[in-house]
Amino acid sequence: MSLTKIFSDTSAGRYSLALYELAEESKVIEEVEGHSIAIIKLISESEDFNSLIKDPTNSQKDQLLVLSKISQKYNLNNLLIKFLSFLISKRRFFYLEKILNNFVNTCSIKRGEVKAELISAKKLSDNEINDIKENLAKNFSSKIKLKYKHDVSLIGGLTVQIGSVMVDTSIKNKLQQIENRMIEA
């Protein structure tokens, strides 16, 4: 593992924990978390914004100007604006996505949520997804933060992963198992 990767993971963790502690102290965790999720979404959807963050040749002045426009458009929390300005001033803005993802993850952990991933072959309705989420919450005696994906390559069935526990009832998996048995025979 490279020294740069270790530094970035460590730095992102420290910055996100600092943001969490500041938001908790100011009693604005939910608001900052919601705004952080919106910024993460903006990073993934806007190539221009993503480039502004990740390109080290962009000036701090340009980054602060864009931050000002975004904060006005999205009515960002003042604490988050100050935090983002601080990242810009310390030339750590390129860690923004990692820091905010880490922050959202910290919020989830502090609420006692367990992350789960659901992948289905057919498109599920919101009611079906909520039913699965409720059943998982009952079975694991915990709040579940469910991430849902639709993947037609499964052919049929679904997969659910919670931590290291994975249940795969997909036809794709069953065909793979049959193929493996035929190869071994």
MOQUIBEL-V972382 format. One record per backbone hydrogen bond with DSSP energy under -1.0 kcal/mol. CO is the residue of the C=O (numbers start at 1). NH is the residue of the N-H. E is the energy in kcal/mol with one decimal. If there is no record, write none. Layout:
<<CO/NH/E> <CO/NH/E>>
This chain:
<<2/6/-1.9> <3/7/-2.5> <4/8/-2.6> <5/9/-2.6> <6/10/-2.6> <7/11/-3.0> <8/12/-2.8> <9/13/-2.1> <10/14/-2.2> <11/15/-2.9> <12/16/-2.6> <13/17/-2.1> <14/18/-2.3> <15/19/-2.4> <16/20/-2.4> <17/21/-2.7> <18/22/-2.4> <19/23/-2.6> <20/24/-2.8> <21/25/-2.4> <22/26/-2.0> <23/28/-2.7> <28/32/-2.7> <29/33/-2.9> <30/34/-2.4> <31/35/-2.3> <32/36/-2.5> <33/37/-2.3> <34/38/-1.8> <35/39/-2.2> <36/40/-2.5> <37/41/-2.2> <38/42/-2.2> <39/43/-2.5> <40/44/-2.0> <41/45/-1.8> <42/46/-2.4> <46/50/-2.3> <47/51/-2.6> <48/52/-2.4> <49/53/-2.0> <50/54/-2.5> <51/55/-2.4> <55/58/-1.6> <59/63/-2.2> <60/64/-2.9> <61/65/-2.2> <62/66/-2.4> <63/67/-2.5> <64/68/-2.3> <65/69/-2.0> <66/70/-2.7> <67/71/-2.9> <68/72/-1.8> <69/73/-2.4> <70/74/-2.9> <71/76/-1.5> <77/81/-2.2> <78/82/-2.5> <79/83/-2.3> <80/84/-2.8> <81/85/-2.5> <82/86/-2.3> <83/87/-2.2> <84/88/-2.0> <85/89/-2.6> <86/90/-2.0> <87/92/-3.3> <88/91/-1.5> <92/95/-1.8> <93/96/-1.9> <95/99/-2.9> <96/100/-2.9> <97/101/-2.4> <98/102/-2.2> <99/103/-2.4> <100/104/-2.7> <101/105/-2.3> <102/106/-2.4> <103/107/-2.4> <104/108/-2.1> <105/109/-2.4> <106/110/-2.6> <107/111/-1.4> <108/113/-2.4> <109/112/-1.5> <114/145/-3.0> <116/147/-2.6> <117/161/-2.5> <118/149/-2.5> <119/159/-2.8> <120/151/-2.9> <125/129/-2.3> <126/130/-2.5> <127/131/-2.4> <128/132/-2.2> <129/133/-2.5> <130/134/-2.6> <131/135/-2.4> <132/136/-2.5> <133/137/-2.3> <134/138/-2.1> <135/139/-2.6> <136/140/-2.6> <137/142/-1.3> <143/114/-2.8> <145/116/-2.4> <147/118/-3.0> <149/120/-2.0> <151/154/-1.6> <152/155/-1.9> <154/156/-2.4> <154/172/-1.9> <156/171/-2.2> <157/121/-2.3> <158/169/-2.8> <159/119/-2.7> <160/167/-3.0> <161/117/-2.6> <162/165/-2.4> <165/162/-2.8> <167/160/-2.6> <170/174/-1.8> <171/175/-2.9> <172/176/-2.0> <173/177/-2.3> <174/178/-2.2> <175/179/-2.6> <176/180/-2.5> <177/181/-2.2> <178/182/-2.3> <179/183/-2.1> <180/184/-2.2> <181/185/-1.7>>
